[in-house]
Amino acid sequence: MLSPATKFAPKSAEPFQQAYDAGFRSAEFWLDGALIENWQSIAAVAGEFPMRYALHFPNRGEFDQQALQNVVSLYQALECSALVIHQPMFNLYGQQLFEIDANLRLGIENH
């Protein structure tokens, strides 16, 4: 089922509340290294809002095994519908992500 979604960096409860108040019930999170480190806080805040979530893997940066585990942990905690990842990052990290969770639903973007 299609649902209009918004996209934001989940840095605080404010963007969640704004999205919810605007009528969105689906959101895609833009992530970076600092947000990935704080995945548990993001999951806790997200759990306060009855929404469906997808994650957008960072387009830049180098990520170690712990960071990749954190992305997958957030994905699992929120029962995300997808992990959007651009082709260059998929080439670098796709295999490792699938080794952590073989059931990830990836949306690969070629731009």
C-alpha positions as CSV (number, residue, x, y, z in Angstrom):
1,M,0.0,0.0,0.0
2,L,1.3,3.4,-0.9
3,S,1.4,6.1,1.7
4,P,2.7,9.7,1.4
5,A,5.9,10.0,3.4
6,T,8.2,12.7,4.6
7,K,11.9,12.6,5.0
8,F,13.9,14.1,7.9
9,A,17.0,13.7,10.1
10,P,15.7,12.3,13.4
11,K,17.8,14.6,15.6
12,S,15.1,15.3,18.2
13,A,11.4,14.7,18.8
14,E,10.5,17.9,17.0
15,P,10.7,16.6,13.4
16,F,8.7,13.6,14.4
17,Q,6.0,15.8,16.0
18,Q,6.0,18.1,12.9
19,A,5.6,15.2,10.6
20,Y,2.8,13.7,12.6
21,D,1.0,17.0,13.1
22,A,1.2,17.5,9.3
23,G,-0.7,14.2,8.8
24,F,2.2,12.0,7.8
25,R,2.1,8.4,9.0
26,S,5.2,7.3,7.1
27,A,8.7,8.8,7.2
28,E,12.2,8.1,5.8
29,F,15.1,9.0,8.0
30,W,18.1,10.6,6.6
31,L,21.1,9.3,8.5
32,D,24.7,10.2,9.1
33,G,27.4,8.8,11.3
34,A,26.4,10.7,14.5
35,L,22.8,9.6,14.1
36,I,23.8,6.0,13.6
37,E,25.7,6.1,16.9
38,N,22.5,7.2,18.7
39,W,20.2,4.6,17.1
40,Q,18.7,3.7,20.5
41,S,17.6,7.2,21.2
42,I,16.1,7.5,17.7
43,A,14.2,4.2,18.2
44,A,12.9,5.4,21.5
45,V,11.5,8.6,20.2
46,A,10.2,7.0,17.0
47,G,8.3,4.5,19.1
48,E,6.2,7.3,20.6
49,F,4.7,8.0,17.1
50,P,2.4,5.6,15.3
51,M,4.2,5.8,12.0
52,R,5.9,3.5,9.5
53,Y,9.6,4.1,8.9
54,A,12.3,3.6,6.3
55,L,16.0,4.4,6.6
56,H,18.2,6.2,4.2
57,F,21.8,4.9,4.5
58,P,24.3,7.8,4.5
59,N,25.7,8.8,1.1
60,R,29.2,9.6,2.4
61,G,31.6,8.4,5.0
62,E,33.3,5.3,6.1
63,F,31.5,2.9,8.4
64,D,32.9,0.2,10.6
65,Q,31.2,-3.0,11.6
66,Q,29.6,-1.4,14.7
67,A,28.1,1.4,12.6
68,L,26.6,-1.2,10.2
69,Q,25.2,-3.2,13.1
70,N,23.7,0.0,14.5
71,V,21.9,0.7,11.2
72,V,20.5,-2.8,11.1
73,S,19.5,-2.6,14.8
74,L,17.6,0.6,14.1
75,Y,16.0,-1.0,11.1
76,Q,14.9,-4.0,13.1
77,A,13.8,-2.0,16.2
78,L,11.4,0.1,14.0
79,E,10.4,-2.8,11.8
80,C,11.3,-0.6,8.8
81,S,9.8,-1.1,5.4
82,A,13.1,-0.6,3.6
83,L,16.7,0.6,3.8
84,V,17.4,2.9,0.9
85,I,21.0,2.9,-0.2
86,H,22.8,4.4,-3.1
87,Q,24.6,2.1,-5.5
88,P,28.2,3.2,-4.5
89,M,27.4,2.6,-0.8
90,F,25.7,-0.7,-1.6
91,N,28.9,-1.7,-3.4
92,L,30.9,-0.9,-0.3
93,Y,28.6,-2.2,2.4
94,G,25.8,-4.3,0.9
95,Q,27.4,-7.7,1.6
96,Q,28.2,-6.7,5.2
97,L,24.7,-5.5,5.8
98,F,23.2,-8.8,4.4
99,E,25.6,-10.7,6.7
100,I,24.1,-9.0,9.7
101,D,20.5,-9.5,8.5
102,A,19.9,-11.5,5.4
103,N,16.3,-10.3,5.3
104,L,16.9,-6.6,4.8
105,R,14.7,-5.0,2.3
106,L,16.9,-2.7,0.3
107,G,15.9,0.0,-2.1
108,I,19.0,0.7,-4.3
109,E,19.2,4.1,-5.9
110,N,21.5,4.6,-8.9
111,H,22.0,8.4,-8.5
